[in-house]
Amino acid sequence: MTENDDTHQDNPENSPTPPDPQPSLPNLEVDQQILDEVRRTVREDPNADTEVILQRITTLVAEVTSGPLPPPSMLRGYEEVLPGAADRIFTLMEQQSAHRQKLERISLDRNSRARDRGQHYAFILCALVIVGGFAAILTGHSVAGMAAIIIVVGGVAATFLATRQRQQRQLEERREAVPERREALPDDSRE
């Protein structure tokens, strides 16, 4: 035996402490609804398979949530562990929502300005081509001038019509997506 081995045997305070065989779990409250469901399941079928009981418990315990906030039961748990945690979670979600709305507003403003700028440039370009077409007609180049004017006016008209058709198609798609409530709406065609 070495000197270290003798020390550990003689003085138990110096020896390493063995780890706990099982980690301690926090004291959890048992949900009364789960207990009632287990009792009901066992009463209904005393020979019920353990797996069936566990499936029912799992169905009760599993909470499916969608959205940015945890369910109230989880918020209560956070609040028990760290007082003020629920308020911090709500504050964080409010800040995130405000930030997202600000970014969306900036994006919409930029898109709107870009669209307006594009329309202004298109108007200026069309006006210049039409003026150039009239200038060409006045200088004796009537075919080139008329072609320029017709192309510009035709392009503007085609763009207008295509946009109008696209808007009409989108409106029809929205109408189809919303279920009609004919009985709630007055029918003007009967008068």
C-alpha positions, 0 to 999 in steps of 0.5 A: 500500500502506498502512503495515499492509500493509508491516508484515505483509509485512516481519514475518511474525510480525505477520500473522494465522495461517491456520486449520489446513486440517483440525482434528486428531482425537483418536487413536482406537483401532480396534475389532478386531471392526470390522476383522475384520468389514470384512475378512470382508465384503471377503473374502466379496464382493470387489466389495461396494459401499462402502455395504454395507460402511459399513452393516455397520460402522455396525451394529457401531459403533452401540450401543443402550442403555437405562437410566440408565447408558452402556455400559461402552465409553463409560464407559472413554472418559469415564474416559480423557478425565477420570480419575474420571468413571465414578465421578462418573457412578455417584455421580450415578446413585445420588444420582438414584435415592435422590432418586427413591425418596424422592419416591415414598415421600413420595408413597405416604405422602401418598396413603395418609394421604389415603385413610385420612383420607377413609375416616375422614370417610366413616365419621363422616358415615355414622355421623352420618346413621344416628344422625340417621335413628334420631333421626328415627324416634324423633321420629315421622319414620319415613319420613325416618329409614328413608330416610336409613338405607337410603340410607347403608347402600345407598351403603356396600354399593354402594361395597364391591361396586364396589371388590370387582369392580374388584379382582377384574377387576384380578386377572384381568387380571394372571393373563391377563398372566402366562403359565401354567405348569401343568406346574410347578404341582401340580394339586389337582383330581386328588386 
